Amino acid sequence: MEGGVGHTMTRIRLGYVHEYTDVRGGRRHYFRRRGFKKIALPGLPGSAEFMAAYQAALDRSQPIEIGASRTKPGSGNALIADYYGSEAFTKALSPASQRMRRNILGSR
């Protein structure tokens, strides 16, 4: 390099952003959060377009309801699934109590 000045590129690290190289060699970025649907992020990391999409993904990411496609509304399984997602189950019970109740309710 002329003049002894080198250029280094700073890498931006954002939570839940995963980078992939597609079959054509292009770089793709996705917002991936465990238990949530993955969302494609346009543009390059740090660009206004990318950061706006990243913020929108943080704001709108909805958890995936496990087993929702296999549960009929109004059934016993739907009632149990609602209970598992309630604060009475997730916040009021210890992990050991949750495990015990899942074992009991799952053995129907």
TIVEXPA-131828 format. One record per residue (C-alpha): x, y, z; residue number from 1. Coordinates in steps of 0.25 Angstrom, whole numbers, plus 5000, padded with zeros to 4 digits. Layout:
N
      u      v      w   fivex
      X      Y      Z     NUM
...
REM end
This chain:
108
      u      v      w   fivex
   5000   5000   5000       1
   5005   5014   4996       2
   5008   5024   5007       3
   5007   5013   5018       4
   4993   5015   5021       5
   4984   5002   5021       6
   4970   5001   5021       7
   4963   4992   5031       8
   4948   4988   5031       9
   4941   4989   5044      10
   4931   4977   5046      11
   4918   4981   5052      12
   4912   4970   5061      13
   4898   4970   5064      14
   4890   4960   5072      15
   4882   4950   5065      16
   4888   4954   5051      17
   4894   4942   5043      18
   4901   4943   5030      19
   4901   4932   5019      20
   4907   4931   5006      21
   4898   4926   4995      22
   4901   4917   4984      23
   4905   4929   4975      24
   4914   4934   4985      25
   4905   4946   4990      26
   4904   4949   5004      27
   4891   4948   5011      28
   4887   4953   5025      29
   4876   4948   5033      30
   4870   4951   5047      31
   4869   4938   5054      32
   4864   4937   5068      33
   4862   4924   5075      34
   4847   4921   5075      35
   4844   4932   5065      36
   4842   4932   5050      37
   4855   4936   5042      38
   4854   4949   5035      39
   4863   4953   5023      40
   4870   4966   5024      41
   4873   4975   5012      42
   4885   4983   5009      43
   4899   4983   5016      44
   4900   4983   5031      45
   4901   4997   5036      46
   4894   5003   5024      47
   4881   5011   5027      48
   4872   5000   5020      49
   4879   4989   5028      50
   4878   4996   5041      51
   4863   5000   5039      52
   4860   4985   5035      53
   4868   4980   5047      54
   4860   4989   5057      55
   4847   4985   5051      56
   4850   4970   5052      57
   4854   4973   5067      58
   4840   4980   5069      59
   4831   4970   5062      60
   4838   4957   5064      61
   4827   4947   5069      62
   4830   4934   5076      63
   4826   4922   5068      64
   4815   4914   5075      65
   4820   4900   5075      66
   4809   4890   5071      67
   4799   4901   5066      68
   4797   4894   5053      69
   4794   4881   5060      70
   4784   4887   5070      71
   4770   4889   5068      72
   4763   4901   5074      73
   4754   4897   5086      74
   4761   4883   5088      75
   4768   4879   5101      76
   4781   4880   5094      77
   4778   4895   5091      78
   4775   4897   5106      79
   4788   4890   5110      80
   4796   4899   5100      81
   4789   4911   5105      82
   4793   4907   5119      83
   4807   4905   5116      84
   4808   4919   5110      85
   4801   4926   5122      86
   4808   4934   5133      87
   4802   4924   5143      88
   4811   4913   5137      89
   4823   4921   5132      90
   4826   4931   5143      91
   4819   4925   5155      92
   4824   4911   5155      93
   4839   4906   5156      94
   4845   4899   5145      95
   4844   4886   5153      96
   4829   4888   5155      97
   4827   4892   5140      98
   4834   4878   5136      99
   4825   4870   5146     100
   4813   4877   5140     101
   4817   4875   5126     102
   4819   4860   5129     103
   4806   4858   5135     104
   4798   4866   5125     105
   4806   4860   5113     106
   4803   4846   5117     107
   4788   4847   5114     108
REM end
